[in-house]
């Protein structure tokens, strides 16, 4: 079997977590004679063959390499474009899709199956391209391997759950889970956690433990009272609760030592790192030698050596997947004390013969488990360790895991079927249009161009539409009461030049919304597209959009990323439309290709929105009726930025008035998603000020800049030894000015 594994981490750059799993899985498949290719982001671009025979393709992400010192709003001038437009994990997903496609095309041989982590939505853009393009990998099944979904660990780590772009990464992870052909989980705990968030895929999750090669059993006599925690110092690992439980035992005279080994991480609620908080709070325990905190992870061999001498290894997580350290400790024949909040409990087994389990839901249970471990004799500890070694070998050996993994791959490959429904995170509430639309010409695309005194740009716009590769095509120019002689002449000239393509519909001045609606009603096509009279489209845009509409029965409208030109340059990524984000912030422009029947039923623009946002209101209406909107992840349309345009001249008061009207029109939807909308705007500022969900909102950036300046001021005060009273006076002045 030809297996490709995609990952964001691989040894030796990263030694634990996902990296360790991928290294072991590649080793397992390759040693069994299968072709294995691992693709990973790293510091260099190279290709090598691993000792197992697996091939490793490493690439240095261009987004990391070039974007740092170049303005983010530039386009082709930035060698990192378009990755510079996106937050790092999302940019990595975009580039990975391109790299994998290029590698496969170069090889000339398709994989039988692709496996990828769900963490940080790494396969998002590969999945999206497979769905919306005639992609060379469209027929290759993709298996998603669950590790630590960001939307789960954000909550467990006590971090803001709705802060952009992290919130959007979580939504992208959910999309990957919905769209993948297969889902693997190493533990029942993780499968339940994901099923709780994604009940529609609960039955698709198959549980197979991580593979792990054998480790030599420890021949070292365990040192009584030497307890070790190994893992990142982060809240979800339970390290805060563990040290608190140990502090309680120390206060009651228990004699043991606790060593924490692992990299430090931020602790948002305290405004410092987890390690910093522990060092401050338990400084007396550190000074007395009872608590030791190592500030960095150890290499695997060094860690195993440290574990061999310990009395017990503690895995106290409050949320965990299938921790490598528990596998390693059990494989070394060590006594493990573990919480029940993760896959570590499944490794040990609920009978307790292969380790000691405790529940954080039972007050004092962790301390009781530690006391029980300390009461054991050396012989008892070694006996439990031997049972642990036998159990973990039976669960994770290559001989045990490989047949399960191959059988899963074979089922996914055999069950692969063409899709007629696009995987959407929106609830399935699709309703039929209230009445059939008469005079539809199947396959015909009607391009509606609202027109009011834009004669300077019309020729360029019509030429770009006429250059479209898609046919059959008609263009309906709705002259919304133009009174500029030059513009009237330009319209006459273009209608004569493209007499076989253009129909002109004239009306009295009624505004953009009425012009679009009139064009849609006048059209004859099965599909509609809207192009403003000063904008441009790529020749492939209409064809690519209609291909998606024809492939998926549930998709109603398709659009793409937007390139800005004219008085400003830039690029704006668009996304598959979904609530609640669309209710807070527009996710697309008016450049869409839409089923005409759906637009006439639910998407007609509201003339009451005279200033702006009439298209935004339409997309909300269509989603409310179960329509699905899909983004093509390339900039295929060009929006002309004009200093004198209606939108750019809007005041904040006008924008707020338009949003108030939209909320009134869609009150039920805003009520339904009210709590989540509050959290989104509470953590990110006003929604209409956001750029797009894959980058930091302006209000958040501004606050970070203020915080950075305040930190610099504090350092300067300390450097200059300014008296405390004077510092307070300076801060009052600073706070008033900022």
LINRASUL-V99883 format. One record per residue. PHI is phi in whole degrees, -180 to 180 (NA if undefined). PSI is psi in whole degrees, 0 to 359 (none if undefined). Layout:
PHI & PSI
PHI & PSI
This chain:
NA & 141
-99 & 105
-112 & 129
-111 & 133
-119 & 124
-107 & 133
-150 & 154
-92 & 353
-143 & 144
-158 & 144
-63 & 152
-91 & 358
-59 & 316
-126 & 135
-106 & 340
-113 & 191
56 & 228
-60 & 321
-58 & 315
-65 & 318
-60 & 311
-62 & 318
-60 & 317
-68 & 318
-65 & 316
-61 & 318
-62 & 317
-63 & 311
-66 & 317
-66 & 318
-67 & 341
-89 & 5
96 & 7
-90 & 152
-79 & 126
-129 & 131
-125 & 126
-107 & 128
-114 & 126
-145 & 151
-79 & 140
-154 & 200
-92 & 346
-137 & 164
-102 & 114
-161 & 175
-137 & 135
-148 & 161
-105 & 125
-78 & 162
-54 & 330
-75 & 347
101 & 352
-69 & 150
-98 & 136
-116 & 120
-109 & 114
-110 & 143
-139 & 147
-92 & 113
-59 & 130
-66 & 330
-60 & 322
-76 & 325
-74 & 319
-113 & 337
-74 & 341
-60 & 318
-105 & 15
-122 & 138
-52 & 139
-73 & 340
-90 & 2
-81 & 165
-114 & 254
-64 & 341
-67 & 342
-99 & 119
-64 & 348
-93 & 2
-64 & 137
-96 & 8
-65 & 334
-68 & 346
-81 & 346
-120 & 153
-62 & 152
-50 & 311
-66 & 328
-75 & 321
-62 & 322
-64 & 319
-61 & 318
-63 & 315
-72 & 323
-58 & 318
-59 & 318
-68 & 316
-64 & 313
-61 & 317
-60 & 317
-66 & 319
-62 & 314
-66 & 318
-63 & 321
-65 & 318
-67 & 324
78 & 9
-131 & 127
-79 & 143
-66 & 156
-77 & 327
-156 & 148
-117 & 133
-116 & 141
-150 & 150
-67 & 153
-88 & 338
-58 & 133
62 & 21
55 & 39
-56 & 319
-88 & 10
-53 & 306
-74 & 331
-65 & 317
-63 & 314
-61 & 316
-67 & 323
-63 & 331
-86 & 326
-107 & 357
-124 & 164
-85 & 75
-88 & 147
-65 & 341
-105 & 10
-59 & 328
-98 & 6
-94 & 120
-67 & 145
-116 & 126
-104 & 126
-94 & 125
-103 & 118
-76 & 135
-128 & 288
-150 & 85
-57 & 135
-60 & 325
-71 & 343
-88 & 312
-75 & 338
-61 & 315
-65 & 314
-66 & 332
-91 & 8
60 & 41
-106 & 159
-58 & 124
-84 & 343
-116 & 12
-75 & 127
-80 & 146
-87 & 0
-58 & 319
-58 & 319
-71 & 326
-58 & 318
-63 & 320
-66 & 322
-66 & 322
-60 & 317
-62 & 319
-61 & 317
-60 & 319
-65 & 323
-71 & 325
-94 & 340
-66 & 146
-72 & 330
-142 & 154
-133 & 129
-113 & 142
-131 & 138
-77 & 345
-143 & 154
-68 & 327
-59 & 309
-65 & 322
-61 & 318
-66 & 319
-62 & 316
-71 & 319
-61 & 327
-64 & 327
-89 & 330
-129 & 67
-61 & 335
-69 & 345
-115 & 12
-57 & 318
-75 & 347
-87 & 350
-84 & 122
-107 & 136
-101 & 116
-138 & 125
-62 & 160
-62 & 144
-81 & 145
-148 & 132
-72 & 159
-68 & 148
-116 & 147
-66 & 135
-64 & 148
-72 & 131
-103 & 5
-87 & 137
-69 & 126
-64 & 142
-89 & 117
-59 & 135
84 & 1
-98 & 100
-104 & 138
-128 & 132
-109 & 130
-129 & 119
159 & 171
-61 & 142
-82 & 86
-137 & 153
-55 & 320
-65 & 340
-77 & 356
76 & 13
-69 & 328
-66 & 314
-67 & 324
-62 & 311
-65 & 325
-64 & 318
-65 & 320
-66 & 322
-61 & 321
-62 & 317
-67 & 320
-61 & 321
-65 & 338
-104 & 19
92 & 3
-69 & 139
-110 & 102
-159 & 168
-123 & 142
-118 & 128
-117 & 128
-105 & 121
-121 & 118
160 & 163
-68 & 147
-83 & 157
-140 & 162
-66 & 149
-125 & 89
-54 & 312
-58 & 336
-106 & 356
67 & 28
-152 & 185
-82 & 163
-62 & 315
-63 & 320
-62 & 319
-64 & 316
-65 & 319
-64 & 323
-73 & 314
-72 & 325
-115 & 36
-61 & 327
-69 & 326
-68 & 324
-67 & 315
-63 & 328
-83 & 355
87 & 3
-78 & 330
-124 & 128
-124 & 131
-121 & 113
-87 & 133
-85 & 8
-153 & 155
-72 & 155
-99 & 153
-62 & 153
-51 & 311
-63 & 319
-66 & 322
-65 & 315
-61 & 322
-63 & 321
-68 & 321
-68 & 327
-59 & 326
-86 & 351
-76 & 157
-76 & 318
-154 & 150
-106 & 132
-107 & 130
-121 & 87
-97 & 22
-55 & 146
-93 & 344
-154 & 124
-150 & 154
-94 & 274
-149 & 78
-66 & 132
-59 & 323
-64 & 328
-70 & 319
-58 & 312
-65 & 316
-62 & 316
-67 & 321
-64 & 330
-80 & 354
81 & 34
-100 & 154
-73 & 127
-115 & 131
-106 & 119
-138 & 150
-79 & 165
-89 & 4
-94 & 58
161 & 180
-66 & 343
-61 & 328
-68 & 326
-71 & 329
-65 & 314
-73 & 322
91 & 141
-72 & 349
-76 & 344
79 & 4
-74 & 340
-111 & 16
159 & 182
-114 & 130
-113 & 150
-143 & 162
-118 & 132
-69 & 343
-76 & 348
-105 & 110
-55 & 133
82 & 358
-70 & 324
-64 & 312
-60 & 321
-65 & 321
-67 & 321
-66 & 317
-61 & 320
-63 & 318
-63 & 319
-70 & 338
-84 & 350
-76 & 156
-85 & 168
-59 & 317
-63 & 320
-67 & 318
-62 & 316
-69 & 326
-65 & 313
-63 & 321
-61 & 321
-66 & 319
-64 & 320
-62 & 318
-62 & 316
-65 & 320
-68 & 315
-70 & 329
-65 & 318
-65 & 328
-81 & 318
-116 & 0
-63 & 153
-57 & 321
-63 & 330
-84 & 318
-81 & 322
-56 & 310
-60 & 324
-66 & 318
-67 & 317
-65 & 320
-63 & 322
-65 & 314
-58 & 315
-63 & 322
-66 & 317
-64 & 318
-65 & 317
-68 & 328
-87 & 357
-61 & 125
-135 & 151
-61 & 142
-90 & 143
-116 & 354
-124 & 128
-78 & 135
-70 & 111
-119 & 141
-78 & 352
-75 & 146
-59 & 147
-81 & 89
-120 & 23
-58 & 130
-120 & 156
-78 & 147
-56 & 146
-61 & 331
-153 & 152
-69 & 146
-91 & 125
-79 & 161
61 & 36
-84 & 131
-97 & 112
-57 & 134
82 & 343
-72 & 135
-104 & 124
-105 & 115
-97 & 117
-97 & 126
-119 & 98
-66 & 138
-140 & 123
-147 & 103
55 & 43
-119 & 42
-61 & 335
-67 & 340
-116 & 348
-61 & 318
-60 & 318
-66 & 320
-65 & 312
-63 & 321
-62 & 321
-68 & 324
-69 & 316
-64 & 334
-80 & 359
-60 & 142
-75 & 341
-81 & 138
-144 & 149
-79 & 154
-147 & 137
-131 & 151
-119 & 125
-112 & 109
-93 & 117
-97 & 104
-79 & 106
-89 & 56
76 & 34
-58 & 139
-129 & 9
-90 & 120
-56 & 318
-63 & 320
-69 & 322
-65 & 321
-67 & 320
-63 & 320
-65 & 318
-63 & 318
-64 & 315
-69 & 324
-68 & 330
-75 & 320
-65 & 322
-117 & 51
-62 & 334
-84 & 357
-119 & 323
-101 & 136
-118 & 136
-106 & 127
-115 & 126
-110 & 144
-151 & 164
-72 & 158
-56 & 117
-134 & 355
100 & 167
-63 & 319
-62 & 312
-64 & 322
-64 & 316
-64 & 315
-62 & 318
-64 & 317
-61 & 319
-65 & 321
-72 & 329
-78 & 334
-63 & 160
-116 & 352
-77 & 158
-69 & 329
-120 & 148
-117 & 148
-136 & 147
-117 & 126
-135 & 120
-68 & 157
-73 & 358
-120 & 10
-109 & 173
-133 & 155
-130 & 148
-72 & 146
-56 & 333
-90 & 352
-61 & 307
-61 & 316
-64 & 317
-66 & 321
-67 & 315
-68 & 327
-59 & 319
-66 & 317
-63 & 325
-79 & 338
-84 & 329
-123 & 123
-68 & 333
-93 & 356
-87 & 130
-106 & 326
-146 & 147
-133 & 144
-150 & 186
-144 & 178
-62 & 160
-122 & 133
-103 & 132
-94 & 141
-147 & 174
99 & 240
-78 & 355
-154 & 152
-120 & 155
162 & 186
-146 & 139
-124 & 113
-70 & 142
-113 & 164
-138 & 159
-58 & 127
-70 & 137
-158 & 153
-89 & 149
-90 & 355
-59 & 319
-62 & 333
-72 & 337
-97 & 334
-158 & 132
-66 & 132
-104 & 0
-155 & 170
-105 & 192
-80 & 353
-73 & 90
-135 & 158
-114 & 125
-136 & 149
-65 & 126
-63 & 322
-61 & 320
-69 & 320
-65 & 316
-65 & 328
-76 & 317
-134 & 351
-112 & 6
-62 & 139
-71 & 143
-86 & 115
-62 & 343
-67 & 337
-86 & 74
-75 & 336
-92 & 319
-178 & 179
69 & 13
-66 & 326
-73 & 321
-58 & 314
-60 & 323
-66 & 319
-66 & 322
-60 & 315
-60 & 318
-67 & 320
-65 & 324
-62 & 334
-99 & 17
87 & 9
-74 & 148
-112 & 131
-113 & 131
-125 & 140
-102 & 135
-88 & 124
-83 & 48
-144 & 150
-79 & 98
-110 & 0
-133 & 154
-124 & 124
-102 & 120
-80 & 123
-91 & 119
-122 & 133
-61 & 332
-97 & 12
-70 & 157
-62 & 317
-67 & 317
-70 & 343
-91 & 359
-69 & 141
-88 & 168
-62 & 322
-63 & 320
-66 & 318
-61 & 315
-64 & 324
-65 & 318
-64 & 318
-66 & 324
-63 & 320
-65 & 320
-65 & 318
-61 & 319
-62 & 319
-70 & 334
-126 & 40
-58 & 322
-64 & 320
-68 & 318
-66 & 326
-69 & 320
-62 & 320
-105 & 21
-58 & 315
-64 & 317
-71 & 323
-64 & 320
-61 & 314
-63 & 318
-61 & 313
-79 & 333
-66 & 324
-94 & 347
-129 & 357
86 & 186
-61 & 130
-61 & 321
-72 & 351
-92 & 350
-67 & 155
-87 & 292
-155 & 163
-73 & 351
-96 & 21
-147 & 170
-71 & 134
-65 & 153
-57 & 319
-64 & 323
-69 & 317
-60 & 317
-63 & 318
-66 & 323
-64 & 321
-65 & 318
-63 & 317
-62 & 318
-63 & 320
-66 & 321
-64 & 320
-65 & 321
-64 & 320
-62 & 318
-62 & 315
-63 & 322
-66 & 319
-60 & 315
-66 & 320
-63 & 319
-87 & 357
56 & 45
-72 & 133
-58 & 152
-59 & 319
-63 & 319
-69 & 325
-60 & 316
-62 & 320
-64 & 318
-63 & 320
-66 & 323
-62 & 319
-64 & 316
-61 & 314
-64 & 324
-68 & 323
-76 & 331
-95 & none
